[in-house]
Amino acid sequence: MKKVTKFSLAELASTYMWTELEYGKNFDHFLKFEDNCERIHAPDVDCDEFIEKYEKIYKPVVITGIQEGWKAQSKWTLDRLAKVKLLLTFHRLHN
């Protein structure tokens, strides 16, 4: 993973590389794939079952419903995140 990240970051080393390589114009290529990953609903699968069916055999799985009931879903709105970013930016600039 580190090698892939390092390579991808090197490819986008300058702020203009995204534009120069026209990545924004080539999203259609990345959307053409067969999604064959199994999906499970978190509340329907217990820990032991998950370990046996997915973790032990390194089988990829999309887990849905994992954040149902999390307070963060209502607390962390885009508006609130923008305010936090503004506060952090202000703090960084003035300290």
Secondary structure, DSSP 8 states (H G I E B T S, - for coil): -HHHHHHHHHHT-STTHHHHTTGGG-HHHHH-S-----EEEGGGS-HHHHIIIIITTT---EEESTTTT-THHHH--HHHHHHHHHHHHHHHHT-
